[in-house]
Amino acid sequence: MEHEQKNIKQNQASSEEPNFYEEIQEEEIIDEASDRGILRKRIMQLAMPSLIELLLGTLFGMVDMVMVGQVNKESLAAVGITNQPTMLALSVFQALNVGSTALIARYVGTDDTESASSIVKQTLILTFIIGTLVSILGYVFAGSVINFMGAEPDVYPLAVTYLQIIALGGIFISISMGIGAALRGAGDTVTPMRYNLISNLLNVGMNYVLIYGKLGFPAMGVAGAAIATTLSRLVGMIMALMAIYHPNSILTLSEKKGIYFDFNVIERILKIGIPSGIEQFVLRLGQVEFARTVAGLGTTVFAAHQIALNVFGLSFSPSQAFGMAATTLVGQSLGAGRPDLAEKYGLETRRIGMYVAIAIASTFFFFGKPIASIYNRDAQVIALAAGCFKIIALMQPMQSTQFILAGALRGAGDTRGPLFATVVGIWGIRVLFAKIFINMGFGLFGAWTAQALDQIFRSVFIYIRYNLGKWKHIKV
């Protein structure tokens, strides 16, 4: 430990912007973290960069949708209908990312950064191979995917064009996501925040130029939005690779040891990650079916649904950020042989997340119409979306609980519990009851009520599983 701390201090002296993790001496935290104030400080130091990254990233995504929505509602629906298939494809990489994060957190907890770096290398090799395959398949089968999603005839050609261009950049975002997950496992949440924010800012700027035809470029509408997104993801990937190959990174890959498969490491990554990957795949597949169900209600209703989903993403950004912090802190605490500290971190993170969730709920409940009117000027679209916002507000406490405590469970290597909750919640509750409620004539309100029931079930299940404490004894 002493040797590692000396190396950290040397790196800090040689860098104008020291790595976030290097600023926090884990040994000191482990010795003193019985005090709630110290726990909260550590939680916020990890969560705030992720929270800023996710909130601003989601806001940039909202700006993206607003820009497209100003063209017409068909363009808005076209972009929206591609979101779920895109997220479904990215779920493949969740198996790698969750396994990588959990293992790296354990190794950093024992000060074994060399083994942590080997996890990163194997993750990147697998991500490159799988990402290339997913990008090719996404481009080739874009038309079939959009047809499966049930797009209206006026939306279909726009959606196919958008998905084909986005698919070409799938490898870019998958690599940057993998590096971000690794860095967060090591406690560095600032670096992923930095390169993702730059990428998103670039995306918004290029959107303005390419969607509306500025600075001598032709107005390309939906295609322009897709090109802007893909190019910004390329820039994000380059910055992520530069970060991980920087000699001062805690997980640096700057030493040239060649490219090789370490099947023992790969097996450990997949042992933890496969249940989480299946969970994400099941989740996204359920969301695809949920979107298909709502798409049958028509373009106007689906446009309102996409606005609600876009804002919904903003609402769970804080829960995601605190969930990431819980994953890292629980994993590092268990790696340091402190299951008692791991439990405290999980519960305290949930408590802080709940305060934020209540504040967000109040905003969405009382200011639904003004928020919806930012996206589109159609009065019916605004009214429908505002109704969904009230349901989103009521979901916030449950959503916060299940995101954060599920993150804590994943940090311990327990990915089967969240998998079970997602399978039952998505397919046994959300999709099933959405179809039932819509057939009963409740329309979009019925679909979002089904989503709220799903959140209630998952939050209760995850809360009970966390309190049982079996996750403290899992070997990874």
SULSULSUL-V783837 format. One line per field, one symbol per residue. ss: DSSP state (A for helix, B for strand, O for the rest). phi: phi as a letter, one per 40 degrees, with the letter a starting at -180 (. if undefined). Layout:
ss = ???
phi = ???
This chain:
ss = OAAAAAAAAAAAAAOOOOOOAAAOOAAAAAAAOOOAAAAAAAAAAAAAAAAAAAAAAAAAAAAAAAAAAOOOAAAAAAAAAAAAAAAAAAAAAAAAAAAAAAAAAAAAAOOOAAAAAAAAAAAAAAAAAAAAAAAAAAAAOAAAAAAAOOOOAAAAAAAAAAAAAAAAOAAAAAAAAAAAAAAAAOOOOAAAAAAAAAAAAAAAAAAAAAAAOOOOOOOOAAAAAAAAAAAAAAAAAAAAAAAAOOOOOOOOOOOOOOOOOOAAAAAAAAAAAAAAAAAAAAAAAAAAAAAAAAAOOOAAAAAAAAAAAAAAAAAOAAAAAAAAAAAAAAAAAAAOOOAAAAAAAAAAAAAAAAAAAAAAAAAAAAOAAAAAAAAOOOAAAAAAAAAAAAAAAAAAAAAAAAAAAAAAAAAOOOOAAAAAAAAAAAAAAAAAAAAAAAAOOOAAAAAAAAAAAAAAAAAAAAAAAAAAOAAAAOOO
phi = .cccccccccccccbcbcddcccbcccccccbcccdccdcccccccccccccdccccccccccdcccccccaccccccccccccdccccccdcccccccccccccccccbgbccccccccccccccccccccccccccccbdcccccccgccdccdccccdccccccccdccccccccccccccccgcbccddcccccccccccccddccccgbfgcccbfdccccccccccccccccccccccccccccbcbcccbgbacbccccccccdccddcccdcccdcccccccccccdcchcccccccccccccdccccdcccccccccdcccccccccgbcccdccccccccccccdcccccdcccccbccdcccccacccccccccccccccdcccdccccccccccccccccgcbccdccccdcccccbcccccccccccgcfcccccccccccccccccccccccccgcccbccb
